[in-house]
Amino acid sequence: MNYEKIVIVTRETRLDGLVRRFNTRSQAKFYVNQSLKQASHSPSEETTQDFSLFEAEHQTYLSAVETVKEQLRENYKLQVIDRSFLPNYIFSPQDIVVTIGIDGLVVNTAKYLSGQPLIAINPDPDHIDGILLPFQVTDARAAVENVFNGRETYKRITMAKATLNDGQSLRAFNDLFIGAATHVSARYRLGYQQPSETQSSSGIIVSTGAGSTGWISSVFHMANGVTRSYQPKSKPLLAPRVKWEDESLLFAVREPFVSKTTSAQIVAGSITKQKPLVIESQMEQNGVIFSDGVESDFLAFNAGTTATITIAEQKTNLVVKS
């Protein structure tokens, strides 16, 4: 592959968010310190130190971004974008993508890629665990050179995909949510291996292997907690183990309600290429499908719309250390 440029994806820091909210750094500092005083009744010196954590985090991140750019700009064409532009940015097949940030930035970026190499850099190893971040700032040049020279090693991560009957689609690195945008019941018809059924629930979670320890795990925790409360001697329900690269997804229906017109026979299972999940919306309005917790980037899912949930053809090519 003849790569043409490196796209660096960044994110705003918590301090950036505070300044955007309160217009200036001094106003943000005043608000944070006042809030901390009211919450803890601690001296102003301690609360000032608390705000300094935001400033230190901000400076560490800016320094990391600048260091990566310095390592790469001499030999490569660079483009830097904020993650807020991801839904509208079109990546070229000749791009190498570098994320600098927390694991969530990798998740947010991956679903918009189409096989481009993804190099994930941990800007602050002292404070970020970085399960999805194999590289540190000082590794940037070597990691990019390995990709350019064809010496890279990948972890190929399976993603989920929702495709509507009008052709629209959405991928997910961790999970998909299908349901209502507000805290009301979602109504739909669900088909999976057996005769379909009409359901009313709090929505459906579809998880990849990478996301299987996240949102969907809460369903198993809840089921175990309820069962343990009423049947203390019962054995715990073990969540299925799905590896990141497995050609399999998990799904679970949240809080299905049984009535004269709705059922709860299909509440969980595994999705494969041979066993898709098909959902027909029966919601007049506010039906949505979104991925990886980003509610602002969604597919409308209202009456007349059918979604097929399956494994995405494209995998995330996460570059790892050899």
URJO-V890557 format. One record per residue. N is the residue number from 1. PSI is psi in radians with two decimals (999 if undefined). Layout:
{{N PSI} {N PSI}}
This chain:
{{1 2.27} {2 1.72} {3 2.50} {4 -0.62} {5 2.91} {6 2.21} {7 2.03} {8 2.15} {9 2.17} {10 3.05} {11 2.73} {12 2.60} {13 3.01} {14 -0.60} {15 -0.71} {16 -0.77} {17 -0.69} {18 -0.74} {19 -0.69} {20 -0.62} {21 -0.68} {22 0.11} {23 -0.71} {24 2.80} {25 -0.68} {26 -0.69} {27 -0.67} {28 -0.74} {29 -0.76} {30 -0.79} {31 -0.80} {32 -0.78} {33 -0.70} {34 -0.72} {35 -0.71} {36 -0.65} {37 -0.81} {38 -0.59} {39 -0.63} {40 -0.21} {41 0.53} {42 2.78} {43 2.72} {44 -0.52} {45 -0.72} {46 -0.70} {47 -0.59} {48 -0.70} {49 -0.61} {50 -0.76} {51 -0.54} {52 -0.39} {53 -0.69} {54 -0.74} {55 -0.71} {56 -0.74} {57 -0.75} {58 -0.82} {59 -0.67} {60 -0.73} {61 -0.81} {62 -0.70} {63 -0.71} {64 -0.78} {65 -0.78} {66 -0.66} {67 -0.75} {68 -0.77} {69 -0.72} {70 -0.66} {71 -0.51} {72 -0.48} {73 -0.41} {74 -0.62} {75 -0.18} {76 2.65} {77 2.24} {78 2.58} {79 2.28} {80 2.23} {81 2.58} {82 2.63} {83 -0.35} {84 -0.33} {85 -0.09} {86 -0.76} {87 -0.42} {88 -0.01} {89 2.37} {90 1.96} {91 2.47} {92 2.60} {93 -0.35} {94 0.23} {95 2.53} {96 2.26} {97 2.25} {98 2.12} {99 2.46} {100 1.82} {101 -2.87} {102 3.01} {103 -0.63} {104 -0.50} {105 -0.63} {106 -0.80} {107 -0.84} {108 -0.59} {109 -0.72} {110 -0.68} {111 -0.20} {112 0.03} {113 2.81} {114 0.91} {115 -0.04} {116 2.56} {117 2.36} {118 2.00} {119 2.04} {120 2.13} {121 2.32} {122 1.97} {123 -0.25} {124 1.28} {125 -0.39} {126 -0.38} {127 -0.19} {128 2.13} {129 -0.84} {130 0.91} {131 -0.60} {132 0.21} {133 1.47} {134 -0.29} {135 2.59} {136 3.00} {137 -0.71} {138 -0.18} {139 -0.11} {140 -0.88} {141 -0.81} {142 -0.69} {143 -0.76} {144 -0.73} {145 -0.69} {146 -0.69} {147 -0.80} {148 -0.58} {149 0.10} {150 0.42} {151 0.21} {152 2.76} {153 2.33} {154 2.61} {155 2.04} {156 1.97} {157 2.23} {158 2.40} {159 2.83} {160 2.78} {161 2.34} {162 2.21} {163 2.21} {164 2.84} {165 -0.15} {166 0.09} {167 -0.26} {168 2.63} {169 2.82} {170 2.31} {171 2.79} {172 2.37} {173 -0.77} {174 -1.00} {175 2.74} {176 2.55} {177 2.28} {178 2.06} {179 -2.60} {180 2.57} {181 -0.45} {182 3.10} {183 1.09} {184 2.92} {185 2.49} {186 2.42} {187 2.34} {188 2.99} {189 2.24} {190 2.25} {191 2.26} {192 1.78} {193 -0.53} {194 3.12} {195 2.39} {196 2.86} {197 2.65} {198 2.33} {199 2.69} {200 2.11} {201 -3.11} {202 0.15} {203 3.01} {204 2.35} {205 2.27} {206 2.20} {207 2.49} {208 3.06} {209 -0.68} {210 -0.53} {211 0.07} {212 -0.29} {213 0.12} {214 -2.11} {215 -0.83} {216 -0.45} {217 -0.44} {218 -0.51} {219 -0.74} {220 -0.66} {221 -0.74} {222 -0.80} {223 -0.73} {224 -0.69} {225 -0.76} {226 -0.81} {227 -0.74} {228 -0.58} {229 -0.63} {230 -0.37} {231 1.33} {232 -0.46} {233 -0.04} {234 2.65} {235 2.49} {236 2.58} {237 2.14} {238 2.25} {239 2.41} {240 2.50} {241 2.12} {242 2.17} {243 2.77} {244 -0.62} {245 -0.02} {246 2.50} {247 1.03} {248 2.54} {249 2.80} {250 2.58} {251 2.66} {252 2.42} {253 2.23} {254 2.20} {255 0.99} {256 2.43} {257 2.25} {258 2.27} {259 -2.96} {260 -0.44} {261 -0.07} {262 2.62} {263 3.05} {264 0.85} {265 -0.56} {266 1.71} {267 -0.24} {268 2.78} {269 -3.10} {270 2.40} {271 2.29} {272 3.13} {273 -0.52} {274 -0.28} {275 1.31} {276 2.91} {277 2.22} {278 2.20} {279 2.18} {280 2.06} {281 2.45} {282 0.42} {283 2.30} {284 -0.66} {285 2.93} {286 0.23} {287 2.39} {288 2.74} {289 2.12} {290 2.88} {291 2.57} {292 0.58} {293 0.05} {294 1.58} {295 -0.39} {296 -0.35} {297 1.61} {298 2.86} {299 2.30} {300 2.38} {301 1.32} {302 3.07} {303 2.37} {304 -0.10} {305 2.34} {306 2.33} {307 2.34} {308 2.14} {309 2.17} {310 -3.01} {311 2.33} {312 2.48} {313 -0.62} {314 2.38} {315 2.78} {316 2.18} {317 1.45} {318 2.07} {319 2.31} {320 2.91} {321 2.44} {322 999}}
